[in-house]
Structure formats: structure tokens, C-alpha cells
Amino acid sequence: MSIDNPNTGATIATDPTLLPLHYDGGVSWSAVFAGATVAAALSLILLLIGAGLGLSSVSPWAGEGVGAEALGWSTIVWVTFMSLAASGLGGYIAGRLRRKWVGIHTDEVYFRDTAHGLLAWGVSTLAMATLLASVAAAIVSGGARAGAEIVGGVAASASAAAVNSAEEFDGEAANPLDYFVDALFRPGPAASSASAAPRAATDRTTDRAAEVSRIFINALSAREPLPQEDLDYVTRLVAERTELTTQQAERRVRDVYERTQARIDELQSATKEAADTAAKASAYTSLWLSVALLAGALLASFAATCGGRQRDFES
């Protein structure tokens, strides 16, 4: 190799191994950003393709479309493929486009190519994370506003139902507790064979049902048996409206209250189970995403060494 002397203009033969290591710089940032850009763009394309395939495989009809487990595994496979494909291509481009280092030991070239692939992977990952974070933030904020509106509507409906359990919304009872309270005031065998009750008696029964709903809600919120005072009072109301004996009315009140408690426990268990399942799914998703990203980093580094080796051999 030879260089020109800037003072005399003469050509001087030199040994490449004697040139300083920082002669052309350690990092070709233009190549790094080029590889990162390609990797981020390919990741976005594959992400959109995966989302389209996933939505097309899900069906709201029973017995159609893929199941939740199959969808989860296919998502993991696709995300892993997306990470490997984008990282590999980005690392290869970063290694292939970097400048040729003159007078650098082979091991140092190998290290720099590996670093170029890792840098390209890191830049593209941060770019995709920023993009997805902004999209996710918009989705979460919109979902939070919608959820707040739904919860507010449900709370308003429940409050209205507690005040007047006879009110209906779109032809259906607004308060789920109404079913159990209505079971209390079903006519007994003697009353069923009799003529229909007067309108005034029906109105009074409706008022009493709203009162019993409030009594049940108070006891259920404390997660304790119905207080004896409330039990005696509700038993008297049921006996008056259904023509049951006091013993029969008390048995009915106890039975209906226990059924109500059991139903609430079932709903709470289902809610906890769903929350536990969601937490486990979130943990598994995070672990698999981490594995996919690390695999992408390794492949990007390896691809960059391949691209750099081709760059040097073809020069």
C-alpha cells in the first residue's frame, strides 16, 4: 500500500499493519442507520401482515375460527419470525454497507461487524418500540375513556334499580338482584289458585321489593349472613304478600339469600380466574417477546459479519 506525502508529493510505500486503528473510524453510522431503517420497515410490514392474518382467523361464531391456544402459539411463532427476518436483513445491510477498514486485524474487523449488526438491531428496536408505544398509548387512553363511560353507565343503572326495582331498560330488568328478590314474592300454592291481586297490592309489593333489594345489598356487601332483625322483617313481608306461613316464608328468605350469595361467589371466582389467566398470559408474552428480541440481536450480529465479509472480499 502507498500514500502521498502532503509536503513533497512523493509516494511512500507503507505497511498496512502500521497504520493507526482509528484511521477510518470505528463505526459507520450511515450503514447502521440504513440497516436499522430497513429492519424497522420490514418489522412494520410483517406486523401488519400478522395482524391481518390473526384477525381473519378469529370468528365470533361458535365452532368457527381458531381457538385461543392456537392463536396464542401462532402469534408467538409469527413474532419470532418477524424479529429474526427483520433483524437478519438489517444486520446484513449494516455490515455490507459499512466502509472498508484498512490495516485492521481480522479479529477487530469481526468485532466491529458484530457491533454494527447489534447497533442496527438496537436502533430499529427502539424505533419500533417508540412507534408501538405511541399507538398503544392511544388505544389504552381510548379504551380507558370508553371503560369509564361503561362503568359510569352501569353504576347509574344499578343505583336507579336500587331505588326502584320496577324500572326496566329496553324491556329487561336493570338490576340482576331483581330476579332473586322477585323469587321471594312469588305467590304460594294457595295464592296461585286465587284471583289476581288488586293493582294497589301489586304496587305495594313492588315498593317492598325495592326495599328488600337494599337489605340484601347491605348484607351481601359485608359478606355476612342476613342479620336476624332484617331476616324477621323480610320474612314478615314475604308472608304477607305470598300467603305463606311464617316458617315457610323464613325458609324461602334463607334459601333465596343463600342462592344470591352463591351466585355472587361464582361471579367473583370467575373474575379472579380471568384475571389470573390474563396475568399468566401477559407474563408468557413478555418472556417470549424477550426471547424473540434476543434471538434477533444474535442473528443481526451474525448477519452483519456475513455482510462485512462479503464487502471486504468483493473490494
Secondary structure, DSSP 8 states (H G I E B T S, - for coil): -EEE-TTT--EEE--GGGS-TTSS-S--HHHHHHHHHHHHHHHHHHHHHHHHHHHHH--SSTT-S--HHHHHHHHHHHHHHHHHHHHHHHHHHHHHHS---SS--HHHHHHHHHHHHHHHHHHHHHHHHHHHHHHHHHHHHHHHHHHHHHHHHHHHHHHHHHH-TT-EETTEES-TTHHHHHHHT---HHHHHS----HHHHHHHHHHHHHHHHHHHHHHHTTS---HHHHHHHHHHHHHHH---HHHHHHHHHHHHHHHHHHHHHHHHHHHHHHHHHHHHHHHHHHHHHHHHHHHHHHHHHHHHHHHHHHHHT-
